[in-house]
């Protein structure tokens, strides 16, 4: 449905390091890097990006309120835990420990983080173990 998303970040280097660490456990890798932009995507396998430039972009600029929330697909509950740990280690702030969120649906398993600029990011898995 969506080809790619782009957000403004206050410090491109800090955010690029954060997203590289947090998203790597979900299969995303850095794809492109320019002076004011960086992109991330899945390059191989079933979930490979259709856009060779990646589907998640960060751009040096001023984040504008309200800050958006993004949910990234995880391949397992273990990957949700790994995302949470990697994001915290990379400077993110816990915004919801890994676990079930049955108010969304019975199998909704997610973890929530605030990135260095305060964007809400999430890793989510929708299946039974």
Secondary structure, DSSP 8 states (H G I E B T S, - for coil): --S-EEEEES-HHHHHHHHHHHHHTTT-EEEEE-SSEEEEE--SSTT--SSTT-SEEEEES---SS--EEEEE-SSHHHHHHHHHHHHHTT-EEEEEEEE-TTT-TT-EEEEEE-TT--EEEEEE-S--
